[in-house]
Amino acid sequence: MMRVLILACACALDALLGDPYSMPHIIRLIGTLIERVEAVARRLFPATPSGERLAGAVLVAVVLATSCAACAVVLSAVWALSPYVGFAVETFVCYQMLAARQLAIEAQRVYTALSEEGLDAARKAVSMIVGRDTQALDEAGVTRAAVETVAENASDGFVAPLLFMAVGGPVAGVLYKAANTMDSMVGYKNESYRHLGTVAARLDDVFNWVPARVTGALMCMAAPLVNLDGVGAWHIMTRDHGRHSSPNAGWPEAACAGALGVMLAGPSSYFGKMVEKPTIGDDLRPIVPQDIMGANRLLMATAALALILAIALSWAVQSCLGRW
């Protein structure tokens, strides 16, 4: 019951507060740790493909071990101090692993900019949440980028850490977010990280294999709850999920495209270089700014279903452990 209550409270905090910029955040601490360990690892190993891959493996091992150990030690100390303090701190840690509300807030800022402030403001707003070049995007391009980000991050921003915490508690949540943050910081295929980021990228793929597929399925279930096309979501997800370069991101992105009845993906520019990518979904109608709000509704409905699933999963895990 305690684990279930903590998860529910953490989700409630995420829904109510999002991620205020002024609040200290565990993920930012992990990001600082990654930067410092990367700098040391680069100095210790030669700048050759094999040397950089070894440096990347050391980076992953050190960051994961340090993050999880720090979380376990702090939580053990506060629970020993007081069950009330332990409950509050563990709830706060779990809350900081979740980002559904903040993702919706950032996407809504893009919608508001498109609706009220003009294309330049919208390009700037969407540049805060995507990795592609945004300077030359038209209105449809900005909208598509925002919708794709909401869809992809529904998994690694909420569903995946929630499922990890349901099974293994806050330490498992920190384990997942540390791996995911490393992938977002070093898991690139450019000259700087092509070899050093290999281990981080592959580990993130493994960690997201189940959550991404669960997220896609939950989106299909959630779509009719917010007046979107659940049947279309399932059809496009099962047909187009393999068109994404990631083995995982295509599942929620294709489900979102089908639910909205729009076409996503396609060619995009990254660091000044155009990357040809297959499209996902059918071009049934032009994508419009209002689709950002549709993606946000789908995100929040998916998050609600994910919480129900996480509670059931946590209850089952704790029941099994209790029998043993």
PLY file of the C-alpha trace (Angstrom):
ply
format ascii 1.0
element vertex 324
property float x
property float y
property float z
element edge 323
property int vertex1
property int vertex2
end_header
0.00 0.00 0.00
2.86 2.38 0.79
4.42 1.98 -2.68
1.04 2.47 -4.34
0.32 5.58 -2.28
3.73 7.06 -3.05
3.27 6.52 -6.79
-0.20 8.09 -6.70
1.05 11.12 -4.76
4.03 11.52 -7.10
1.74 11.51 -10.15
-0.57 14.01 -8.45
2.37 16.34 -7.82
3.47 16.04 -11.43
-0.06 16.83 -12.65
-0.38 19.82 -10.33
3.09 21.35 -10.38
4.92 20.20 -13.48
8.60 21.06 -13.18
9.07 24.68 -11.98
12.40 26.02 -13.25
13.24 27.42 -9.81
13.01 24.01 -8.12
16.23 22.00 -7.60
16.01 18.86 -9.72
17.60 15.44 -9.46
17.87 15.14 -13.24
19.95 18.31 -13.41
22.28 16.86 -10.78
22.59 13.70 -12.86
23.31 15.84 -15.92
26.14 17.61 -14.06
27.52 14.24 -12.97
27.47 13.01 -16.58
29.39 16.07 -17.79
32.10 15.68 -15.15
32.52 11.93 -15.55
32.64 12.34 -19.34
35.44 14.91 -19.02
37.49 12.58 -16.81
36.81 9.54 -19.01
37.96 11.39 -22.13
41.24 12.23 -20.42
41.82 8.66 -19.21
41.24 6.83 -22.50
42.73 7.37 -25.96
40.73 9.22 -28.62
40.36 6.11 -30.78
37.10 4.28 -31.57
37.86 1.48 -29.10
39.18 3.91 -26.49
36.09 6.08 -26.72
33.78 3.08 -26.51
35.58 1.99 -23.35
35.30 5.53 -21.99
31.58 5.41 -22.73
31.21 2.12 -20.88
33.01 3.56 -17.85
30.80 6.66 -18.04
27.66 4.53 -17.97
28.87 2.34 -15.10
30.00 5.25 -12.92
26.92 7.40 -13.50
24.45 4.57 -12.89
26.26 3.30 -9.80
26.69 6.77 -8.29
23.12 7.88 -8.98
21.51 4.71 -7.63
23.80 4.50 -4.61
23.17 8.12 -3.69
19.41 7.62 -3.97
19.48 4.43 -1.88
21.64 5.98 0.86
19.54 9.14 1.14
16.26 7.25 1.23
17.55 4.76 3.79
18.66 7.64 6.01
15.40 9.58 5.84
13.25 6.49 6.42
15.37 5.68 9.47
14.94 9.23 10.69
11.14 9.22 10.45
8.49 7.37 8.41
6.83 10.71 7.68
10.06 12.25 6.41
10.79 9.07 4.47
7.38 9.13 2.83
7.74 12.80 1.87
11.27 12.45 0.46
10.52 9.26 -1.46
7.39 10.84 -2.93
9.44 13.88 -3.98
12.08 11.67 -5.63
9.41 9.75 -7.56
7.69 13.00 -8.55
10.94 14.31 -10.04
11.25 11.25 -12.24
7.98 12.21 -14.01
7.50 14.92 -16.61
4.07 14.60 -18.25
2.76 17.93 -17.03
5.90 19.85 -17.95
5.95 18.27 -21.38
2.36 19.41 -21.91
3.25 22.91 -20.66
6.17 23.23 -23.07
4.06 22.01 -25.99
1.27 24.43 -25.07
3.79 27.26 -25.18
4.45 26.35 -28.80
0.70 26.36 -29.51
0.29 29.74 -27.79
3.18 31.19 -29.78
1.68 29.96 -33.06
-1.74 31.31 -32.14
-0.80 34.66 -30.64
2.86 35.60 -31.13
3.87 34.58 -34.63
6.11 32.05 -36.33
9.44 33.35 -35.02
8.26 33.02 -31.43
6.92 29.54 -32.18
10.25 28.48 -33.69
12.02 29.65 -30.54
9.52 27.87 -28.29
9.78 24.56 -30.13
13.59 24.79 -30.19
13.47 24.33 -26.40
11.99 20.83 -26.69
13.37 19.35 -29.93
16.84 18.51 -31.21
16.26 19.44 -34.85
17.03 22.79 -36.47
14.00 25.06 -36.18
15.06 28.31 -37.88
13.49 27.46 -41.24
10.39 25.56 -40.07
7.02 26.76 -41.34
3.85 26.57 -39.24
3.23 22.93 -40.16
6.84 22.05 -39.41
6.71 23.67 -35.98
3.43 21.92 -35.21
4.72 18.56 -36.39
7.88 18.90 -34.29
5.86 19.69 -31.15
3.43 16.80 -31.69
6.26 14.34 -32.33
8.02 15.45 -29.14
4.89 14.99 -27.04
4.35 11.53 -28.52
7.92 10.27 -28.11
8.40 11.72 -24.63
5.15 10.28 -23.34
7.17 7.10 -22.90
10.54 8.21 -21.54
9.12 11.24 -19.75
6.35 9.46 -17.87
5.33 5.89 -18.67
8.80 4.32 -18.56
9.98 5.83 -15.25
6.58 5.13 -13.71
6.76 1.45 -14.69
10.33 1.17 -13.42
9.27 2.67 -10.09
6.24 0.38 -9.90
8.54 -2.63 -10.12
11.65 -1.45 -8.28
10.82 1.71 -6.37
12.52 5.11 -6.63
16.02 3.64 -7.07
14.81 1.88 -10.23
13.30 5.18 -11.37
16.64 6.93 -10.87
18.39 4.07 -12.72
16.09 4.57 -15.70
16.33 8.38 -15.75
20.11 8.31 -15.41
20.35 6.01 -18.44
17.84 8.09 -20.38
19.63 11.34 -19.53
22.96 9.88 -20.67
21.39 8.92 -23.97
20.02 12.44 -24.44
23.43 13.96 -23.67
25.92 11.59 -25.31
23.88 9.17 -27.43
24.43 11.04 -30.71
25.84 9.73 -33.99
28.01 12.78 -34.62
31.80 13.00 -34.56
32.00 13.77 -30.84
29.81 10.92 -29.60
29.65 8.30 -32.36
31.77 5.90 -30.28
31.65 7.31 -26.76
27.84 7.32 -26.71
27.37 3.79 -28.06
26.87 2.03 -24.71
24.54 4.74 -23.38
22.41 4.64 -26.55
22.14 0.85 -26.58
21.29 0.71 -22.87
18.53 3.28 -23.37
17.14 1.16 -26.23
17.01 -1.86 -23.92
15.40 0.04 -21.04
12.73 1.51 -23.33
11.85 -1.63 -25.27
8.86 -2.62 -23.12
7.74 0.88 -21.98
7.58 2.22 -25.55
5.29 -0.57 -26.66
3.17 -0.25 -23.55
2.91 3.51 -24.19
1.75 2.94 -27.76
-0.91 0.48 -26.60
-2.06 2.84 -23.85
-2.33 5.67 -26.40
-4.62 3.51 -28.53
-6.79 2.87 -25.48
-6.71 6.52 -24.39
-7.56 8.04 -27.78
-11.36 7.47 -27.62
-11.39 8.95 -24.11
-10.34 12.33 -25.56
-12.37 12.16 -28.79
-9.53 10.89 -30.96
-9.37 7.83 -33.22
-8.41 4.72 -31.26
-8.85 2.36 -34.21
-6.72 4.62 -36.39
-4.10 4.80 -33.67
-3.83 1.01 -33.52
-3.76 0.67 -37.31
-0.99 3.21 -37.83
1.00 2.02 -34.81
1.09 -1.60 -35.97
1.85 -0.55 -39.56
4.33 2.32 -39.18
6.22 1.83 -35.90
9.20 0.39 -37.78
9.62 3.49 -39.93
11.32 5.35 -37.09
15.11 5.13 -36.80
14.70 4.29 -33.12
13.57 0.75 -32.25
11.23 2.24 -29.65
10.15 5.80 -30.43
8.09 4.76 -33.44
5.47 3.02 -31.29
4.06 6.07 -29.45
4.72 8.40 -32.39
2.81 6.18 -34.81
-0.03 5.74 -32.31
-0.28 9.52 -31.92
-0.24 10.07 -35.69
-3.06 7.58 -36.13
-5.08 9.01 -33.27
-4.87 12.53 -34.73
-5.23 11.41 -38.35
-2.11 13.27 -39.52
1.27 12.50 -41.04
4.35 12.91 -38.84
8.13 12.58 -39.33
9.63 13.02 -42.80
12.84 14.91 -43.68
14.32 17.10 -40.91
17.46 19.18 -40.47
19.88 18.41 -37.63
22.97 20.56 -36.99
22.68 22.03 -40.48
22.39 18.65 -42.24
19.15 17.42 -43.81
18.24 13.90 -42.69
15.82 11.93 -44.84
13.31 10.07 -42.66
10.22 8.07 -43.70
6.85 9.53 -42.89
4.60 8.03 -40.23
0.83 8.06 -40.60
-1.52 8.88 -43.45
-1.84 12.37 -44.92
-5.59 12.50 -44.34
-5.55 16.25 -43.67
-3.03 19.06 -43.11
-1.57 19.21 -39.62
-2.69 22.34 -37.74
-1.64 24.01 -34.45
-4.72 22.64 -32.69
-3.19 19.18 -33.11
-0.66 20.14 -30.43
-3.51 20.42 -27.95
-4.91 17.11 -29.21
-1.53 15.49 -28.56
-1.53 17.01 -25.06
-4.96 15.57 -24.32
-3.78 12.19 -25.54
-0.67 12.49 -23.35
-2.63 13.19 -20.17
-5.17 10.42 -20.85
-2.31 8.02 -21.50
-0.66 9.11 -18.24
-3.87 8.37 -16.32
-4.07 4.87 -17.79
-0.36 4.36 -17.09
-0.94 5.20 -13.42
-3.69 2.58 -13.19
-1.36 0.03 -14.80
1.52 1.00 -12.50
-0.64 0.65 -9.39
-1.75 -2.82 -10.48
1.82 -3.80 -11.36
3.20 -2.47 -8.07
0.50 -4.31 -6.11
1.31 -7.55 -7.94
5.06 -7.20 -7.36
4.66 -6.43 -3.68
2.23 -9.34 -3.26
4.72 -11.73 -4.84
7.55 -10.44 -2.67
5.35 -10.79 0.39
4.67 -14.46 -0.38
8.38 -15.13 -0.81
0 1
1 2
2 3
3 4
4 5
5 6
6 7
7 8
8 9
9 10
10 11
11 12
12 13
13 14
14 15
15 16
16 17
17 18
18 19
19 20
20 21
21 22
22 23
23 24
24 25
25 26
26 27
27 28
28 29
29 30
30 31
31 32
32 33
33 34
34 35
35 36
36 37
37 38
38 39
39 40
40 41
41 42
42 43
43 44
44 45
45 46
46 47
47 48
48 49
49 50
50 51
51 52
52 53
53 54
54 55
55 56
56 57
57 58
58 59
59 60
60 61
61 62
62 63
63 64
64 65
65 66
66 67
67 68
68 69
69 70
70 71
71 72
72 73
73 74
74 75
75 76
76 77
77 78
78 79
79 80
80 81
81 82
82 83
83 84
84 85
85 86
86 87
87 88
88 89
89 90
90 91
91 92
92 93
93 94
94 95
95 96
96 97
97 98
98 99
99 100
100 101
101 102
102 103
103 104
104 105
105 106
106 107
107 108
108 109
109 110
110 111
111 112
112 113
113 114
114 115
115 116
116 117
117 118
118 119
119 120
120 121
121 122
122 123
123 124
124 125
125 126
126 127
127 128
128 129
129 130
130 131
131 132
132 133
133 134
134 135
135 136
136 137
137 138
138 139
139 140
140 141
141 142
142 143
143 144
144 145
145 146
146 147
147 148
148 149
149 150
150 151
151 152
152 153
153 154
154 155
155 156
156 157
157 158
158 159
159 160
160 161
161 162
162 163
163 164
164 165
165 166
166 167
167 168
168 169
169 170
170 171
171 172
172 173
173 174
174 175
175 176
176 177
177 178
178 179
179 180
180 181
181 182
182 183
183 184
184 185
185 186
186 187
187 188
188 189
189 190
190 191
191 192
192 193
193 194
194 195
195 196
196 197
197 198
198 199
199 200
200 201
201 202
202 203
203 204
204 205
205 206
206 207
207 208
208 209
209 210
210 211
211 212
212 213
213 214
214 215
215 216
216 217
217 218
218 219
219 220
220 221
221 222
222 223
223 224
224 225
225 226
226 227
227 228
228 229
229 230
230 231
231 232
232 233
233 234
234 235
235 236
236 237
237 238
238 239
239 240
240 241
241 242
242 243
243 244
244 245
245 246
246 247
247 248
248 249
249 250
250 251
251 252
252 253
253 254
254 255
255 256
256 257
257 258
258 259
259 260
260 261
261 262
262 263
263 264
264 265
265 266
266 267
267 268
268 269
269 270
270 271
271 272
272 273
273 274
274 275
275 276
276 277
277 278
278 279
279 280
280 281
281 282
282 283
283 284
284 285
285 286
286 287
287 288
288 289
289 290
290 291
291 292
292 293
293 294
294 295
295 296
296 297
297 298
298 299
299 300
300 301
301 302
302 303
303 304
304 305
305 306
306 307
307 308
308 309
309 310
310 311
311 312
312 313
313 314
314 315
315 316
316 317
317 318
318 319
319 320
320 321
321 322
322 323
